[in-house]
């Protein structure tokens, strides 16, 4: 499987997982926040699959996931900076780790 498709699949799965974890949290505009959260995680997987940084895959995933989470409109809407950035970094590391583990 090409690296881009594997990154998208990882982003899709992590996006669904992140939305499921966000469901019990009280949010003023829950529908919009959940959609933005899912798109952010999907884009994390896409960028990990298409970017070739001169770093180990988990380090690159950490940078990409953290940067996309920091710039996410969901963070500014909810004010949950630490939660979103931590989940973004963790997702980036997981997606990149899976991509490197499969040797693609």
N, C-alpha and C positions, 0 to 999 in steps of 0.2 A: 504494500500500500504506500503511495507517495506520501512524503512528509506533510504536505499541505492538507491532504485529506485526513491524515491522522491527527493533525493539530485541530482541524475543524471538528472532528469527532470528539476529541478530548474537551474542546471548548463547549460543545453541545451538551455533553454529559455533565461537565462541571457547572454549566449554566443552569441546568435543571436541578442539580443538587443544591446550588446556592439559592435558587428560588424556593425550593422546598424548606430550606433552613430559615428563610426570611418570612415565610407565611405566618408563623405565630407572633412575630414582632408587630407592635402597633406602629403604623405609618399613616400620616395624614392622607396621602394620595397613594394608596397601596398598589393599585393597578399600574400606574405609570412607573412607580419605583421598581416593581418586579420586572416590568418589561425592560427598563434601563439596566437593571442588574443582569438580566439574562444576556442582553446584547453586549454588555461589557465583558462578560466571561467568554462569550462566543468569539469576540474580537481578540481576546487574549490568546485563545487557541489558534486563531488564524494567523496572528502576528508571530507566534512562536513557530508555526509551521512554515512561514515564508521568510523569516529573518535569519541571517547567518552572521551572528556576532562571534568575534574571536574569544569566546569564553566557553566554559563548560555549559552544557545544556541547562542544568538546574540554575546556574548563576544568571544565564540569559533569561530564563523563565522568571526568575525573581525580579529582575530589572523591568522586564516587559509587563508582568502582572502588577507590580507595584506602581509603575508609571500610569498604566491605564486605569487603575483603581483610584489613584490620586486625582486624575483628571475627570473622573466620572461625575456626571451631574447628580447621580444618586447620593454621593457623599455630601454635596452642598445642600441638598434638599433635606436630608435626615440628620446631618451633623454627626454621624457615626463614623468618624474618620478612622479610628484605630481598627474597628471591625472590618470595614471595607478594604482597607489597605492590607491588613493581615490575611484576609480571605483571598485577595488578589495575588499577593506574593505566594501564598500556599498553593493556589491553583496554578500559577505559573510554574512553580517548582514541580508540581505533580505532572502537569501536561508535558513539560520538557523532559522530566525524568522518564516518562513512558516512551516518549519519542526516542530518547537516547538508548533506553533499555532494549528497544526493538531494533536498534542499530540502523536507523534510517537517517 
